Amino acid sequence: MYYVVESSKSFSEVIFDLEPVVQRLGFVVLHGHDLGDTLRRKGIDLDDDCQVFDICNYRQIEKMLAIDLRLSLALPWRISVYTENGATKIGLLRPETLLATLSEHPELVRLGREVEERMVQIVDEVR
């Protein structure tokens, strides 16, 4: 269900390098959520950094929503960059697995596989 890798780069380097790779592989970053900073501003202690990026490929989302609009509950996809015990990690929930739990539609399984291949490629290239 999870795909998580450890990076040899710093947290800041991964954040900086992510968006160009996302764009080159046909996706866009819709929004970045700095969860670590948000929690700290709310007075919650979090020793680690954590940013979550909502990404999408508009054509893939269009195809998925044409099959089942309820999938909007699981979209867009996310890539998380965080630190844990001093190590920088990059991860995602596997779209193919997630979509398979939400629908048995064969086209969604195929689309999920395509999206997952690209997202794993993004993570592997940024790492």
Backbone bond lengths (Angstrom), bond angles and torsions (degrees), N, CA, C in turn:
res aa  C-N    CA-C-N  psi(-1)  N-CA   C-N-CA  omega(-1)  CA-C   N-CA-C  phi
1 M - - - 1.449 - - 1.529 111.39 -
2 Y 1.349 116.87 -35.55 1.458 121.23 179.60 1.524 110.17 -104.02
3 Y 1.329 114.61 148.08 1.450 120.60 167.68 1.523 105.47 -127.45
4 V 1.332 117.22 109.56 1.464 122.71 -176.82 1.523 108.26 -132.03
5 V 1.328 115.23 131.87 1.462 120.74 176.93 1.524 109.02 -127.05
6 E 1.310 114.61 154.73 1.463 120.44 175.29 1.522 107.88 -94.73
7 S 1.323 115.64 139.08 1.458 121.19 -179.51 1.521 110.14 -103.43
8 S 1.311 115.16 148.78 1.462 119.97 173.12 1.530 110.32 -84.27
9 K 1.330 116.83 -7.05 1.461 122.00 -179.17 1.530 110.47 -89.10
10 S 1.320 114.39 164.06 1.465 119.79 173.61 1.526 108.98 -74.34
11 F 1.319 115.52 164.18 1.463 121.42 177.09 1.533 110.07 -55.04
12 S 1.327 116.70 -48.11 1.475 121.51 -178.41 1.517 112.23 -62.86
13 E 1.322 116.94 -38.85 1.469 119.94 179.03 1.524 110.85 -64.75
14 V 1.312 117.48 -41.73 1.466 120.18 179.60 1.525 110.17 -63.99
15 I 1.329 116.74 -44.66 1.469 120.91 178.78 1.527 109.92 -58.28
16 F 1.325 116.66 -44.58 1.459 121.83 -179.07 1.530 111.37 -64.72
17 D 1.323 117.51 -39.67 1.465 122.26 -174.80 1.525 113.87 -81.64
18 L 1.324 118.32 -16.26 1.468 120.95 -171.39 1.530 114.12 -66.28
19 E 1.310 118.17 -54.17 1.466 120.46 -171.81 1.532 114.34 -59.00
20 P 1.339 120.54 -43.53 1.472 118.55 178.15 1.534 112.94 -59.94
21 V 1.326 117.17 -36.42 1.470 120.10 178.98 1.529 109.64 -70.41
22 V 1.318 116.83 -42.44 1.467 121.44 177.15 1.525 109.55 -55.42
23 Q 1.315 117.14 -48.73 1.466 121.55 -178.27 1.519 112.07 -65.91
24 R 1.316 116.87 -42.57 1.469 120.21 -179.06 1.526 111.61 -61.89
25 L 1.323 116.73 -30.36 1.469 120.40 -178.40 1.533 112.78 -94.95
26 G 1.336 116.70 17.60 1.458 121.04 169.80 1.512 116.58 88.38
27 F 1.320 117.20 14.84 1.453 121.19 177.67 1.526 109.18 -115.03
28 V 1.317 116.07 171.56 1.463 121.48 173.02 1.520 108.12 -130.74
29 V 1.318 115.78 150.26 1.458 120.97 171.86 1.523 106.52 -88.36
30 L 1.316 116.16 115.57 1.462 120.63 179.32 1.523 111.53 -79.56
31 H 1.339 114.49 -38.57 1.458 118.74 -177.45 1.522 109.32 -165.48
32 G 1.314 115.08 149.97 1.459 120.78 173.03 1.516 109.25 -116.55
33 H 1.307 116.81 133.97 1.460 122.52 179.69 1.529 107.93 -112.76
34 D 1.312 117.14 117.33 1.456 120.77 176.91 1.526 107.30 -90.28
35 L 1.323 116.10 85.65 1.455 120.82 -175.63 1.521 112.25 -65.60
36 G 1.325 116.32 -37.89 1.457 119.67 179.03 1.513 111.53 -59.99
37 D 1.321 116.92 -49.31 1.460 121.79 180.00 1.522 110.91 -64.35
38 T 1.315 117.66 -42.90 1.465 121.60 -179.81 1.521 111.14 -60.14
39 L 1.326 116.72 -45.78 1.463 119.87 179.39 1.526 111.87 -64.66
40 R 1.334 116.47 -41.78 1.465 119.70 179.31 1.532 110.95 -63.10
41 R 1.335 117.25 -39.36 1.470 120.62 177.64 1.526 111.92 -64.83
42 K 1.309 117.08 -24.45 1.464 122.06 178.13 1.525 112.12 -90.37
43 G 1.335 116.47 6.96 1.447 120.72 176.94 1.520 114.49 83.73
44 I 1.319 116.84 14.41 1.462 121.53 179.56 1.523 108.28 -99.01
45 D 1.320 115.92 123.90 1.457 120.75 -179.70 1.526 110.39 -73.24
46 L 1.301 115.43 124.13 1.468 121.83 173.75 1.520 105.99 -138.70
47 D 1.299 115.84 113.11 1.465 120.35 -176.55 1.518 112.76 -74.54
48 D 1.323 116.91 -23.12 1.455 121.15 -176.45 1.519 111.42 -99.62
49 D 1.332 115.53 160.73 1.460 121.97 174.19 1.520 108.45 -91.23
50 C 1.325 116.49 149.47 1.457 120.29 178.61 1.522 109.24 -156.50
51 Q 1.327 115.45 119.19 1.460 120.88 173.22 1.517 108.46 -126.96
52 V 1.332 115.07 137.38 1.454 121.64 -179.59 1.526 107.65 -118.05
53 F 1.323 115.74 132.10 1.460 121.64 -177.66 1.521 109.92 -113.98
54 D 1.331 116.20 123.46 1.459 121.52 173.30 1.520 106.86 -82.99
55 I 1.330 116.10 122.46 1.461 119.43 179.46 1.525 109.46 -127.09
56 C 1.315 115.23 156.62 1.463 118.53 175.90 1.523 110.82 -156.13
57 N 1.302 113.33 163.63 1.447 123.88 167.59 1.525 103.19 -118.93
58 Y 1.317 117.02 113.97 1.461 121.07 -171.90 1.532 113.15 -56.84
59 R 1.308 117.65 -39.99 1.475 120.79 -178.91 1.530 111.50 -66.44
60 Q 1.335 116.13 -40.90 1.466 119.46 179.25 1.531 110.46 -65.22
61 I 1.322 116.49 -43.11 1.467 119.61 178.87 1.524 110.41 -64.27
62 E 1.322 116.88 -39.92 1.467 120.44 177.85 1.523 110.51 -57.85
63 K 1.322 117.14 -45.72 1.468 121.48 -179.78 1.523 111.45 -64.60
64 M 1.320 116.81 -42.50 1.467 120.49 -179.32 1.525 111.91 -65.44
65 L 1.326 116.10 -44.86 1.460 119.25 -179.12 1.523 112.44 -69.03
66 A 1.335 116.66 -27.49 1.470 119.56 175.65 1.529 110.52 -66.13
67 I 1.323 116.56 -28.05 1.466 121.04 178.60 1.523 110.71 -81.12
68 D 1.345 116.54 -43.10 1.460 119.82 -176.74 1.524 109.78 -159.48
69 L 1.323 116.28 108.29 1.465 120.78 -178.28 1.520 113.00 -64.52
70 R 1.326 118.43 -19.88 1.469 120.03 177.80 1.527 111.65 -64.06
71 L 1.326 116.10 -19.21 1.460 119.14 178.06 1.525 111.99 -64.40
72 S 1.320 116.80 -15.89 1.466 119.32 176.34 1.528 110.93 -60.03
73 L 1.332 116.70 -18.95 1.465 120.36 177.06 1.527 111.68 -69.79
74 A 1.332 117.21 -22.08 1.465 121.72 -177.00 1.531 112.45 -109.82
75 L 1.312 117.32 3.06 1.458 121.41 -177.31 1.518 110.00 -112.46
76 P 1.308 121.73 157.56 1.458 126.78 -4.51 1.522 110.47 -74.83
77 W 1.314 114.95 -179.71 1.453 120.22 178.95 1.516 109.07 -82.62
78 R 1.311 115.69 161.60 1.469 119.39 -177.05 1.519 111.53 -130.45
79 I 1.314 113.35 143.14 1.460 121.32 168.86 1.518 105.77 -120.33
80 S 1.317 115.79 129.52 1.454 121.28 -179.19 1.526 109.78 -109.57
81 V 1.310 115.01 137.10 1.465 122.07 173.98 1.524 105.49 -120.02
82 Y 1.326 115.90 124.96 1.462 118.99 -177.14 1.517 110.57 -150.32
83 T 1.325 114.52 164.84 1.456 119.80 174.74 1.519 108.00 -109.44
84 E 1.319 114.33 146.43 1.464 120.55 178.69 1.521 107.85 -149.33
85 N 1.313 115.60 118.93 1.467 121.24 -177.31 1.531 112.03 53.05
86 G 1.332 115.90 39.31 1.458 121.28 176.96 1.517 115.26 84.65
87 A 1.322 117.76 -6.43 1.468 121.63 -179.40 1.529 110.11 -100.74
88 T 1.326 116.06 143.89 1.457 121.54 175.62 1.524 108.46 -89.72
89 K 1.329 116.20 130.40 1.458 121.33 -179.55 1.518 109.87 -126.04
90 I 1.334 114.11 150.08 1.462 121.69 178.37 1.523 106.19 -129.53
91 G 1.324 116.69 132.10 1.450 117.48 -177.39 1.514 113.95 -153.09
92 L 1.325 113.66 171.37 1.456 122.05 178.98 1.521 109.44 -155.36
93 L 1.322 115.38 160.25 1.456 121.34 167.10 1.522 105.95 -86.02
94 R 1.316 117.00 134.28 1.458 120.56 -175.98 1.540 110.70 -69.53
95 P 1.359 117.78 114.87 1.466 120.70 -178.74 1.524 114.13 -57.70
96 E 1.321 117.52 -39.51 1.470 119.29 -178.62 1.524 110.34 -61.59
97 T 1.314 117.22 -46.03 1.459 121.80 179.64 1.515 110.94 -65.05
98 L 1.328 116.36 -44.90 1.453 121.18 -179.52 1.527 111.32 -61.49
99 L 1.327 116.66 -48.07 1.466 119.93 -179.34 1.526 111.88 -65.46
100 A 1.319 117.01 -33.75 1.470 120.23 178.67 1.524 111.17 -64.84
101 T 1.333 117.14 -29.92 1.463 119.68 177.50 1.522 111.73 -77.60
102 L 1.319 117.17 -21.04 1.453 121.17 -177.40 1.526 113.94 -95.32
103 S 1.332 116.80 -22.15 1.459 119.93 -176.47 1.525 110.32 -160.25
104 E 1.308 115.74 148.92 1.462 120.85 175.41 1.524 111.68 -100.83
105 H 1.314 116.55 6.83 1.462 121.04 -178.75 1.530 109.54 -61.26
106 P 1.345 117.99 123.71 1.471 120.48 -175.24 1.527 113.96 -60.78
107 E 1.309 117.98 -32.91 1.463 120.36 179.59 1.533 110.86 -68.61
108 L 1.320 116.93 -35.42 1.463 119.89 177.57 1.517 111.44 -67.42
109 V 1.311 116.44 -37.38 1.463 120.05 176.95 1.527 109.72 -61.89
110 R 1.319 116.53 -44.18 1.469 120.98 178.87 1.528 111.11 -64.16
111 L 1.323 116.65 -46.36 1.464 120.68 179.55 1.528 111.05 -62.83
112 G 1.324 116.23 -41.24 1.457 120.73 178.25 1.516 111.60 -60.80
113 R 1.328 115.80 -39.75 1.473 120.72 178.95 1.531 109.80 -64.31
114 E 1.327 117.01 -43.97 1.469 120.65 179.29 1.528 111.69 -61.89
115 V 1.322 116.22 -46.53 1.458 120.93 -179.98 1.529 110.02 -62.63
116 E 1.326 116.13 -44.72 1.461 119.74 -179.15 1.526 111.96 -61.79
117 E 1.316 117.29 -41.99 1.468 120.10 178.90 1.519 110.63 -58.42
118 R 1.327 116.81 -43.40 1.468 120.79 -179.79 1.519 111.71 -69.21
119 M 1.326 116.86 -40.64 1.463 119.66 -179.15 1.525 111.45 -66.80
120 V 1.314 116.71 -39.74 1.469 120.20 176.49 1.525 108.96 -63.92
121 Q 1.324 116.57 -39.41 1.456 120.20 177.53 1.526 111.14 -62.01
122 I 1.345 116.83 -40.66 1.465 120.55 177.07 1.517 110.16 -59.18
123 V 1.331 116.17 -50.38 1.464 120.62 -178.49 1.527 111.03 -60.77
124 D 1.331 116.14 -44.82 1.464 119.53 -178.02 1.528 112.00 -65.63
125 E 1.316 117.24 -36.30 1.463 119.83 179.29 1.522 112.62 -72.97
126 V 1.317 116.86 -35.71 1.459 120.71 -178.18 1.516 110.96 -75.21
127 R 1.298 116.89 -30.79 1.469 121.79 -173.95 1.494 110.39 -55.17
